[in-house]
Amino acid sequence: MRYLILFILVCSGTLLSITLIDYYQHQRDEFLDSVQKSLQCRRLQKKLVTMTTMKQVDIRLFSQEVRELMDCPWRLNLTHRELHRTELWSCCNASERLMVTRQNTNQNQSLTYDAERWRKRKVDQALWEMLPQTVPWRKGSLSRCAVVGSGGILQNSSCGAEIDNADYVI
């Protein structure tokens, strides 16, 4: 009876040891895979960011590398985000000039269409009264936006409620 109990204990210990070794090897392999993936992502990111010209680029290789980079985990970089916001604001102030408002447009002003530069529209009283006072994101960023086209893809899509709940619809 003692030998049976001893045999069961030895077998249980061996099984537990094998299970733990397998578990830790799996954890190690996952860790090594994540480190390798992280290094690959950094290499791709550095390569694509430092490109200066597209003249001598193999488009197939470039496309493959972009696809691989898109599989990389994304992390917010607050420094880069604020740097890009500052650059955009200093060159074009898109957040204030993106839409026509009473604040950035005068009555009788001539507006040039963006897609058809030869077309112009004078801001008469009726048009000016339809304009919002200011951009809707003046007080801060919007939580939920919806971008809706006119191609009909949303027809019967059951997206109406989600679009209606957006803070702003483009």
N, C-alpha and C positions, 0 to 999 in steps of 0.2 A: 504494500500500500504506500509505503514511504517512497519507493522508487517511482511509483505512478505519479505521486504529487510532485516529486522532484522533476520528473520528465515533463509534466504539464507546465511547471514554472520555467524550465529551460526553454521549452517551445514558445511559451508566451513572451518571454524576454527576447528571444531571437526574432519573433514576429514583430514585436514592438520596435526593436532596433532597426530591422529592415524597413519598417514603415517610416520611422523618423529619418533614417538616412535618405530614403526616397523623397520625403517631404522637403528636407533641407536641400537636396540636390535640385529639386524642382524650383524652389525659391531662388537658389543661386543662379540657375539657368535663366529664370525670368529676369532677375536683376541684371545679369550680363547682357541679355537681349535688349533691355531697356537702355542700358548704357551705350550699347552699340548703335541702337536706333537714334539716341540723342546725339551721338557724335556724327552720325550720317546726316541728321537734320541740320546740325550746325554747319557741316561742310557744304551742304547744298545751299543753305541760306547765304553763307558767305560768298559762295561762287556766284549766285544769282544777283546778290546785292552789289558786288564789285564789278559787274559787267559794264563796260563803257560803250560798246557798240554791238549792233546785231548783224553787221555786214558779213562776218565770217563765222556764223553760228550754224551748226548742224541742227536744223529745226526739229528733226525727230528726237535727237538726244536732248535738246532743250525742252521739248514737250514732255518727254519721259521724266526729266528731272523736276519739272514743275509739278507733274502728277505725284511724284514721290514726296515732294515738299508739302503738298496738300494733305498727305497722310500723316504728316508730323503733328504732334500735339501742339496746340496753340496756347501761348501764355501772354497775358496782358503786359506790355512794357509801357508803364506810365511815362517814363522819360521820353521815349520815342513818340508816344501819342501827343504829348504836350508840345514837343518840338515841331511835329508836323502841323498841329493846329496853329502854332505861332507863325510858321512859314506861310501857310495858306492865308491866314488873316492879314499878314503884312503885304502879300502880293495881290490879293483879289477880294478879301473880305466877303467870301461867298455866303456866309451866314446872313449878312445884311442885304446883299444884292441878289440873292437867289430868286426872290420873288418881288413883284411890283407891289408896293404898298403906298399909302398916303404919305408915309414918313420919308420915303426915298424918291417920290415922284411928284412933280408939280402939274397943276392943270395947264393945258395947252402945250405940254411938253411932247416932243415927238419920240416915240419908242420904235426901235428897230427890232424886227423879228430876228431871233437867233438863227433859225434854220434857213431863212430867206432874207439875207442881209439887204436886199434891194427893196423889201417891203417895209413900210413904216405905218404907224398908227398914232394919230394925235389923241392925247388924253383929254377928251371933252368932259363936260360936267357929269354926264350919265355914267361914263366909265369910271371917273374918279370916285363917284359915290359908291360904286361896287367894290372898290379896293379896301382891303383890311387896313386898320390904322397902322399896324406894325406886324412883323413876322411872328408867328405863333410860338416860336421857341425863344422869344426875347428873355423870358424869366428863367430859362435853363433848358436843358435837353428834354426831349419828349420821351416818354416811356415806350409807347407803342406807335409805330407808323405802318401804313399799308401803302404799297405801290401797286396801282391798278392801271392796266393798259386798256386798249380798246379793241383788242383782237378777238374777244369773245371766249377766251379760255376759261373765264370764271363762270360762264353760263352753266347752271345746274351743278355748281361745285360745292354748294352749301357753305360758302365762305362769307356770306352776307353779314352774319352776326359778328364775325371776327373783324371784318372791315369796319362795321359800324362802331365797334368798341375801340378803334384806333384813336389816338390823340390827334393824328393828322393823316390825311389821305393825299397821296401824290398821284 
